[in-house]
């Protein structure tokens, strides 16, 4: 396996490269171009990827534990089943990305653009999601226990079967920007929404207006 652990790869041109199974723990990849790269199972624990271009990159099963991806471009990337525990994605751009069954526990996605992303089954326990834009995203079957969703944009967002039972809904919901409808079918802890003037029930589906 290729080992670039701790390497200095600032502004490296790696577009279209195959670095599957490579080890880049603690590597410095600021402003590197990894667009369309194959990065399956890559080890990027504690790596610094500030401002990287990861558009359309394939990162399935990668380890980004505690990695720093501030301002990173991840448009249409595949991040299914990745480990992003404690990673920093603040202000990252991830529209149309696939993040199915990924681990974002205690991660920071504040201010990130996650429009039309597929987060089905993702674990966002304790994540910082302040002002994150989830417009059109699918967050179904995931978990938001102890997550901070203050100011998050959930326009036309799917939240079916999502576990949010430890959120202080009464404090958080009024801060959400929900211009369309957020769908919370069979979502846990719906009963904690005491402000009934803000909700409307339709069969088993809850609409927040």
C-alpha positions in Angstrom: 0.0 0.0 0.0 1.2 3.5 -0.9 2.3 5.4 2.3 2.4 9.2 2.2 1.7 9.6 5.9 2.7 13.1 7.0 3.7 14.1 3.5 3.6 17.8 2.3 1.3 17.7 -0.8 0.2 21.3 -0.9 -1.4 22.2 -4.3 -0.6 18.7 -5.6 -2.2 17.8 -9.0 -3.8 14.4 -8.4 -6.9 14.8 -10.5 -8.1 11.4 -11.7 -5.5 9.5 -9.7 -6.1 6.1 -8.1 -5.0 6.3 -4.5 -7.3 3.5 -3.2 -6.0 2.0 0.1 -3.2 4.6 0.3 -2.1 5.9 3.7 -2.0 9.7 4.1 -2.5 10.0 7.8 -1.6 13.5 8.9 -0.7 14.6 5.3 -0.9 18.2 4.3 -3.0 18.6 1.2 -4.1 22.2 1.3 -5.5 23.3 -2.1 -4.7 20.0 -3.8 -6.7 18.8 -6.8 -8.2 15.4 -6.2 -11.2 15.8 -8.5 -12.5 12.5 -10.0 -9.8 10.6 -8.0 -10.4 7.1 -6.8 -9.9 7.2 -3.1 -11.6 4.0 -1.9 -10.6 3.0 1.7 -7.9 5.8 1.8 -6.5 6.6 5.2 -6.7 10.4 5.8 -6.9 10.4 9.6 -5.8 13.9 10.9 -5.0 15.0 7.4 -5.3 18.7 6.4 -7.3 19.1 3.2 -8.3 22.8 3.5 -9.6 24.1 0.2 -9.1 20.8 -1.7 -10.9 20.1 -4.9 -12.6 16.7 -4.4 -15.3 17.1 -6.9 -16.7 13.8 -8.1 -14.1 12.0 -6.0 -14.8 8.4 -4.9 -14.2 8.1 -1.2 -16.2 5.1 -0.3 -15.1 3.5 3.1 -12.4 6.1 3.6 -11.1 7.1 7.0 -11.3 10.8 7.6 -11.3 10.6 11.4 -10.5 14.1 12.7 -9.5 15.3 9.2 -9.7 19.0 8.4 -11.7 19.8 5.2 -12.7 23.4 5.7 -13.8 25.1 2.5 -13.3 21.8 0.6 -15.2 21.3 -2.7 -16.9 17.9 -2.7 -19.6 18.5 -5.4 -21.1 15.1 -6.5 -18.5 13.1 -4.5 -19.3 9.6 -3.1 -18.5 9.5 0.6 -20.6 6.4 1.4 -19.6 4.6 4.6 -16.8 7.0 5.5 -15.6 7.6 9.0 -15.6 11.3 9.6 -15.8 11.1 13.4 -14.6 14.5 14.7 -13.8 15.8 11.2 -14.0 19.5 10.3 -16.2 20.2 7.2 -17.2 23.8 8.2 -18.0 25.8 5.1 -17.4 22.9 2.8 -19.4 22.6 -0.4 -21.0 19.2 -0.9 -24.0 19.5 -3.2 -25.4 16.3 -4.7 -22.9 14.2 -2.8 -23.6 10.6 -1.5 -23.0 10.1 2.2 -25.0 7.0 2.8 -24.3 5.2 6.2 -21.5 7.5 7.0 -20.2 8.4 10.4 -20.2 12.1 11.2 -20.3 11.8 15.0 -19.1 15.0 16.6 -18.1 16.4 13.2 -18.3 20.1 12.3 -20.4 20.9 9.3 -21.4 24.4 10.3 -22.0 26.6 7.3 -21.6 23.7 4.9 -23.6 23.5 1.7 -25.2 20.0 1.7 -28.0 20.7 -0.8 -29.6 17.6 -2.4 -27.1 15.3 -0.6 -28.0 11.7 0.3 -27.3 11.2 4.0 -29.6 8.2 4.4 -28.5 6.2 7.5 -25.7 8.7 8.4 -24.9 9.1 12.1 -24.6 12.8 13.0 -24.5 12.3 16.8 -23.3 15.5 18.5 -22.5 17.1 15.2 -22.3 20.9 14.8 -24.8 21.7 12.0 -25.3 25.3 12.7 -26.4 27.2 9.6 -25.8 24.1 7.4 -27.9 24.2 4.2 -29.7 20.8 3.8 -32.1 22.0 1.1 -33.5 19.1 -0.8 -31.3 16.6 1.2 -32.3 13.1 2.2 -31.5 12.7 5.9 -33.8 9.7 6.4 -33.0 6.8 8.8 -30.1 8.8 10.4 -29.4 10.1 13.8 -29.2 13.6 15.2 -28.9 12.9 18.9 -27.3 15.9 20.7 -26.7 17.6 17.3 -26.8 21.4 17.1 -29.2 22.4 14.2 -29.5 26.0 15.1 -30.1 28.0 11.9 -30.0 25.0 9.7 -31.9 25.2 6.4 -34.2 22.2 6.0 -36.2 23.3 2.9 -37.8 20.2 1.3 -35.6 18.0 3.4 -36.5 14.3 4.0 -36.2 13.2 7.6 -38.2 9.9 7.6 -37.4 7.5 10.4 -34.8 9.9 11.8 -33.7 9.7 15.4 -33.7 13.1 17.0 -34.8 12.2 20.5 -32.3 14.1 22.5 -32.6 17.4 20.7 -34.3 20.3 22.5 -36.8 20.8 19.8 -38.7 23.6 21.4 -35.5 25.7 21.3 -34.1 24.5 18.0 -37.1 24.4 15.6 -38.0 28.1 15.7 -34.4 28.8 14.5 -34.7 26.5 11.5 -35.3 28.1 8.1 -38.0 25.9 6.6 -39.6 27.6 3.6 -40.9 24.4 2.1 -41.8 21.3 4.0 -39.6 19.1 6.1 -40.9 15.5 6.1 -40.5 13.7 9.4 -42.4 10.5 8.9 -42.2 8.2 12.0 -39.5 10.4 13.4 -38.7 9.9 17.1 -39.6 12.5 19.7 -42.1 14.3 17.5 -44.2 14.6 20.7 -41.7 17.1 22.1 -42.9 19.7 19.6 -45.3 21.5 21.9 -45.8 24.6 19.7 -48.8 23.2 17.8 -49.3 26.4 15.9 -46.2 25.5 13.9 -47.1 21.9 12.9 -49.7 20.2 10.8 -50.4 16.4 10.9 -51.3 14.5 7.8 -51.7 10.8 8.3 -48.4 9.6 9.7 -46.4 12.5 8.2 -45.5 15.8 9.9 -45.0 19.0 8.0 -43.2 22.0 9.4 -44.1 25.2 7.7 
